[in-house]
Amino acid sequence: MSIRVLSPEVASRIAAGEVVERPASIVKELVENALDAGATRISVEANEGGIALIRVVDNGCGIDAEELALAFSRHATSKLRDDADLEAIVTLGFRGEALPSIAAVAEVDAVSRMPDAPTATRVRFRFGVLDGQGVAGAPSGTSISARNLFHEQPARLKFLRSAGSEASQIASVVSHYALAYPEVAFSLRLDGKETFTTSGAGSRREAAAGVYGAGLAAGFLEASEQADGFGFEALFAPPSVSRANRGYVTIFINRRWVRSRSLSYAVEEAYSGLLPARRFPIAVIDLRLPPSEVDVNVHPAKAEVRLRNERQVFALVQRPLRSALAGLAPLGSEPMGGWPRAFASPTAMPQLEGSPSLALRQEPVQSVLRTLVDGSRVEAASAQRELPGSLPILRALGQAGTTYIIAEGPAGLYLIDQHAAHERVLFERFLTEQMEMSRPAQPLLAPVALELTPAQQSLVAVYAGVLREHGFEIEAFGPGGYLLRAAPADLRRDDPSRAFVELLDLLTREDGPVEPRQRLAASLACHAAVRAGQSLAAEEMRDLIRQLEACETPQTCPHGRPTMLHLSADELAKRFSRK
């Protein structure tokens, strides 16, 4: 096959694939252009997750009438002149790839006017081809609309998530830049509904109130540090406020929103010992570094950067955060979403069946395992091979380490992880209730007020039906506010709002083609299941084992962890030198 040079149209679409991954990519590029243009007001509008329409309007300096069409040429930029400029980039954009990439995958209408120009200039592109230009009436600034995204690339459309998920990503982009630029007034409308606004008054705490809610932002802590040309400012929540995923740590380097595992880890390390397991902080980190210390030209979407001295920046983040948090008491544990145990009230440590006077000693579970298997590991895979399909009838003997149930069956002993086993039981029950539309809801005596982030608001609009199936009833109540009027019937009344918010956070995760109802059922099961470290009465253990025996897939929890380990009678006989 002979080598040929690709046509400009094909080359543009290939290049656009690196820049425009999804609708939120377009919003990010256009917002960054508006900020580089010195805008103090930026409005963003999106319909159908940005697939039908994205419009970004700013009051920046505008583009010269003679250069507007040129701006849509690849590698045309006003922000770089030569190689030396790459060593000290101070703008958010610099490659000249964003506008041509957007024009290659959508129908684009751009209107721009400089402050001293008598009229505005308009250009139209249809999937990479100039489709018209002329004058227009418009205020100074720039307005760019992109419609029918990926209309001529149906394969790209198939890889997008639901409209609600894409809208959530757009809301996340706008929210992050509202936090980075508190002096800029941002507004966001999704499907005609105003999702959030910021005043542009210059207060990061006020911007955080627009994103996270006034109640949460009012309790944020602050920290700052300056050293050797490096600057650090942070707005962060106390350990008493945490989230179930890492998505609430926002990092800016020279006001550029970036992803950095190292710096995110520095934030988590600062909270070490202060948060319960699997809980993560809320923090907005603003780093100011000399441009020569940062290489931003390492990622197609400019979302990742390379730091010249990563250790120094790591310490710059961790040290002041840790110092500000040092006076706060660590949290030993935290309720997991307000979900109760599905058994009777716990009692004292159960006794061995048939021996009422012999209480099971509360030995560390490692000691129990060493006694049973002489220090050797029992692999989960082995347990699953010996337990195909269904379980034998088991008899509960007691509890080890208030975490594992010791049970006896026809083929030996079984160590059952009480949390994983209960997760499996509840997961299958919740899925059945979904199919039968019988998930019970309990009206709250007093509605619970919620303040949701823009990303969470977009998810509520899309998944309202799914959330209702799970027993949650919610209604809008002012800008960014909602009232939770009902919750699942088996949810304790003390904290229904936390479980609801964590379900929304779960929907923002991108775990591949996992059905939302299954994800929600798995999350609810995790919250509702009995926890490790909780003692169970003998009857509670028997009930759990009976319910596990009735499950279709009793060997694993919904997340894939094994529910039990099996020690066969032959293996026990060998360990005790009986064979």
TASUL-V596099 format. One record per run of one state. SS is the DSSP state (H for helix, E for strand, L for the rest). FROM is the first residue (numbers start at 0). TO is the last residue. Records with the same first field share a line. If there is no record, write none. Layout:
BEGIN
SS=FROM-TO / FROM-TO
END
This chain:
BEGIN
L=0-6 / 19-21 / 36-39 / 50-51 / 58-68 / 72-81 / 86-96 / 105-105 / 113-118 / 126-127 / 136-139 / 147-152 / 158-161 / 180-183 / 190-191 / 197-202 / 212-212 / 218-219 / 227-228 / 236-241 / 243-244 / 253-254 / 258-259 / 270-278 / 280-281 / 288-289 / 295-304 / 307-308 / 325-337 / 339-349 / 351-357 / 359-363 / 373-378 / 385-393 / 400-402 / 409-410 / 435-439 / 451-452 / 462-462 / 469-471 / 476-479 / 488-489 / 491-494 / 508-514 / 528-536 / 549-554 / 556-560 / 562-562 / 575-578
H=7-18 / 22-35 / 47-49 / 69-71 / 82-85 / 97-104 / 153-157 / 162-179 / 203-211 / 213-217 / 245-247 / 260-269 / 290-292 / 309-324 / 364-372 / 379-384 / 417-434 / 453-461 / 463-468 / 495-507 / 515-527 / 537-548 / 568-574
E=40-46 / 52-57 / 106-112 / 119-125 / 128-135 / 140-146 / 184-189 / 192-196 / 220-226 / 229-235 / 242-242 / 248-252 / 255-257 / 279-279 / 282-287 / 293-294 / 305-306 / 338-338 / 350-350 / 358-358 / 394-399 / 403-408 / 411-416 / 440-450 / 472-475 / 480-487 / 490-490 / 555-555 / 561-561 / 563-567
END
